[in-house]
Amino acid sequence: MGLLKKSLTTSRLLIKRDWSGLGLRLAKYGFTRFIPSHITSRPEKVSFTRISKDHFSKQAQKEYSRFLFSDSTLKFPLFETPSLSIVIILYNKAELSFLCLQSLLGCVGEVNAEIIIIDNCSIDSTNEILKRIKNCTVIRNRENIGFLKGCNQAFKHVRAPNILFLNNDTVVYPGTLFAALKTIQSDGKIGAVGGRVVLTDGSLQEAGNVIWRDGTCHAYGRGCHPHSGEFMFERDTDYCSGAFLLTRSSLFSNLGMFDEQFAPAYYEETDYCIELQKQGYKVVYQPRAVITHFEFGSAQLSNFALSMMNRNRVKFLNKHKDFLKSKPLPGVPSFWNRTPTKMKPRLLFIDDSPPVPFLGAGFPRSLQILKQLSNDFFVTIYPTIGNDCGWHEIYSELPRCVEIISSGKMFKLRSFIEDRSNFYQYIWVSRPHNMSYFADHCLSSIRSSSLKVIYDAEAIFTNRELLERKVRGKAEKSVYRSRKYSEFELAKLADFVTAVSKNELKQLSNPNQNSAFVIGHDLVNNFSSNTFENRKHLVFLGSIHGHPTPNSDSIIWFMEKVFPLIKRELPEIKLVLVGYNRLVKNSVFRKYESNLVFAGRVDNLKVELSKYRVMVVPTRFAAGIPQKAYDACSYGLPCVVTPIIEKQMGWSDNINCLTAAIDNPGKFAEDCIRLYNSKHLWDNIRRGISRYIADQHEEGTAIQTKRLVNQLLQNNENL
């Protein structure tokens, strides 16, 4: 009910794909755009439409009328020991209450929830709904006691350790209750949780709220696109509105419930969240909890309502004057004040894309680095190219506290840094093309500040280009002709430099232990127990983003020069391609498709690789450290490789792998056949891999990153 404090705007949205149950019913009657992004595979691929509140109300009335003219009931499951009590206060608007309750039918089972309904003497057909509700606690009042007192009244009937206050003019989506409850259960210092609230026109109503020093409030993100990255990460907030407010039942009781001096409504949830913070508890915004909110469904924005808001603002200000002294003055809220807690040091992480592991191309390493950085920094990822993934994929392994700029593009980078001037203390730039652009367009504007720049080379691409030229028979002329900076010059522009290996770090930097760091890949013995006899076929592991690339070149060379020789000896054999692949239907691979199996992305790489007997790594040009070889090593899968991979890994032929030069495809084929047919040789190579892992004694990515973090934080007090 505190929602009326916000100004009204309109925007646009949303949604892409229907889903079962309520989604199909909503879609049938024109509600497809209220299906939230976390249940679509590609939420960034959406169609933008508008729908007015009047149209929404008419569609709800049609759906409600169909229910009334049927013999249907709303039968909720019963739970002996519920984990969540959902409190809903009704006053007229039966059609909206019906949609709300209908949406909950498919959600309460996620968390074993009970429903407590207070009807504040509705004079419309609300009673017809209540007659058909099964297994809910229903209390009918003889007068309208308002939202606040209704919530306090309902608390007497709560049986669960957590309570959710939910407006009756909302639609709750699958996964919302689970996400909110999991959040409050994850940390004993979380006192309340709110969600992403979307209006019927598809624009964002709020992603948490900001309280100003004078007691006025602002809904963060009001009118914006609800899928924008700045609203998709979890964070603390000043308060969350009573449209969807989850709290612990014990805290609600200990704090005396909602303060009835704010009756009948407005500022009660704001006051409650401040009381929580005074007791040392956090209020958390959880973007995975998504509702659509009709807003003012059971109330009108009247002069009386406005006078109540202003009256209660004065009461709120007087009650919390000392607490509010630390709050910012009224103004347009920004990234500075969207969270009330003291923020960690802030780091901007610039890379091609958010680090989704299946993309390969160094992103698995980036993910491990970001996991460590997020422990000590507030991290914003700025993708210079973009991504093909939905938010559920991006955050499947990435910490939820990391912000991602979904609208990021290379050409917008400078304006973004200027818009957030003085906000970041560190900028991490990954890959030479990003660092080159950053040096050309952004570096001069920040050099006067104390901001520190970290350049993560990821790999020395110059080495790869020189190898590619040699493979393709091109003259070894300079590869810098079209570049302003060489990779080695780029490293000199940064305050700190990282690389994947000691060898590449030596090429990039002077031997300075305080500013140069190796951050490699994790390597652990995680051997599959599947036996030689239970495996078959060859496998190639790697993402294929286009052609020509190192991976596509490897496969084409292998299928052209090597595989036909293997096929003569092993006629049933196939090459299985595991990994993200944009070229499955491309003509590049079409002529080999009878001998190829496209496994694509897999959820469990260990299980997938345990099906195959031999991995081939026919790389002709590359840089950095080959993730595919590390994965094969970790899972105990013997490989046939080219000398470049043998050198990068520090392997030895006939000990940790079999090695054949690219100018000798016959030898490569012979090694594949030998390793495929000989259990004795296969076992020996596995034992060699095991010894190799034991002998590495290398620190993992997390420890290596932490060493750099410690160095960065040493001077943080002076920034």
C-alpha positions, 0 to 999 in steps of 0.5 A: 500500500505504500506504492502511492508514494511513487510517481506514475510513468509508462514504458513498454515491455515484454514477453516472449513465450507461453507456458503451462497452467496459468500462463496458457490461461493468461495467454488465451485471454490476452495476458501473454505479456505478463509472463516473466522473463525467468521462464523464457529461454531468451528474455532479451528476444521479446516483443514490445506492446502496451496494455492499459489498466482498463484493458487489463481490468476488462480481460480480468473481468472476462476470466472471472465471469467464466469462473463464476459461470462454471462449477470450478473451485479454487482448491489449495493444497493443505500442509501440516507444517507450512513454511510460508503464510501468505496474507491477502487483504481483500476489498472489492475488485473481485476480478483482480482478487480472482486472478491473484488467487488463481496465480497462487494455485500453481505456486504454493506447492513450491514452498508449502504455503498456507493462505490467510484471507481478510475480507474487509467487508467487500460489497461486490461479488468477492463473497462468490470467490470466497464460497469456492475457495478450499483449504484457506483461512478466511476471515470476514470483517463487518467493516473495512478496517484497512490494509494495515489493521487487516495485516495485523489481524491476519497475523493471529492466524499465521502458522509458518515461520515466514509471512508474505504480505501480498496485495490482491491486485497482483499476479504471482509467477512460478518460482517467485515464492521459492526465490523469495523464501530461499533468499530469506532463509539463506542469511539470518541477518535478512529481515525482509525480502521484496521482488521485481514489481512490474506494472500492467503496461509492462514497465517496471514499478519498482526494483526496491526503493530509496528513502530520502532525508525528508521522508519522501520515497522513490521506487528505484527503476520506476518506468524502466524496462524490467529486464534491464541489467541494473534491476536483475541483480540481488542487493540490499535496499531501503525498503520493499513495498507491501505489494510483495513483502516477505518477512520472518514471523518472529520479527514481525511479532517482536517489532509489534507488527505494523505500527497502527499510527499509520492506519489505515495505510501508507508508510507502514511497510516503510516504517517496518523496514526501517525498524528492521534495519535499526535492529541490524537486519537487512532488507533485500531486493530479489529480482527472481521474485516477479509479480505483475501489479495492477496498482491501486486495485483496491483503492483510488488515488483520491485527495483523501489518499494523498492527504493520508500519504502526506500525513503519514510522511510527517509521522514517519519523519518524526519517528525516524528523524535521527535515522534519516539524517544519513540518507541523501537529499531528495533527487533523482536516485542513482547507482549511488543510493540504490543500496543503504549499506556501505558498499564494497570497493567498486570494480568495472569488469569489461569483457566481450560477454558475461562469463557463461562457461559453455561459450568457452573462449576464456569465459570459464576462467573469467567466471572463476575470477569474477566469483573471487572478485565479487567476494571483495568488490561490488562488480559491474560487468560491461559486455562490449559485444553482448550475449546470446543467453537469458538471465537464468543462464548468465546467473546459473553460476555467476554470483547474483550480487554482480551487476550486468549492463545489458545495454552495453556495447563497445561504442557506449563504453566511454559515455557509460564511464562518464555517467558513472564518473568517480563511482568505480575505483578499479577497471578490469579490461579483458582481451586486447581488442577491448583494451585497445578501444579503452586506451583510445577512447576512455583512458585519457578521461580517467588518468587524472583520477586515482582509478586503477586499471587492470589489464587481463590479456587472457591470451597473447593473440599476436602469437596465435596470429603468427601461427595462423599465418604460418599454417596458411602459408602467408608471409610473416609480416607484421600483424600490428599494421592496422593497430595503434597499440601492440599487445605488449604496449597495451600492457604498459598502459595498465597499473596491473597486468594478468596473464594465463601463464608465466611464459605469457606474463614474461612477454607482456610485462617487466618482472615486477612482482607488485603489478604482474600476476599469473591467473591460470585455470583450475586443474584437479583430479576428477577422473571418471570411473567409466572403463575403457571397454564402455567407451567408444568414438572420438570426441572434440571439445570446444565452442565454435563461434564462427569460421575461420576460428582455431576450433573450426580450423581444427575440425576441418583439418582433422576431418579432411586430412586425418579422419579418412585414414582412421575410418579405414581401420575403424569403419564404425567410428565417429567424431563427436563435437561437444560444446556450443556450436553456431555452425551445426547447420552451416555448409562448413561442416555439411559434407562431414555430417555423416561422420560427425555427431553434434552433442552441443552444450551439455549440463554435465561435462564429466558425464558426457566426456566419460562416454568417449575413449579418445579426445582429439585436439588437432589445434594448428594455431592458438594462444593462452592455455587450452581449456579443452585440454585442462578439462580432458586432463581433469576427467582423465580422458587421454588425448592425441594433440598437436605440438602446440598443445603439448607445449602449452600444457607442458605434456610429454609425448607417450607419457601424458598424451600422444603428439603428432605434428600437423604436417604429418596427418598420417602420424596423427591418425596412427596415434588415434588408432593406437590409443583407441585400440590399446587398453594398455596404452590408454591406461598408461596415458591416464596414469601419466595424466594423474602424475601430471596433475599431482606434479603441477602444484599450481594454485587454483584460479581463486588463490591466484586472483585473491593474491591480486585482490590483496594487492589492490586493496592495500591502497584502497584507503587512499583512493 
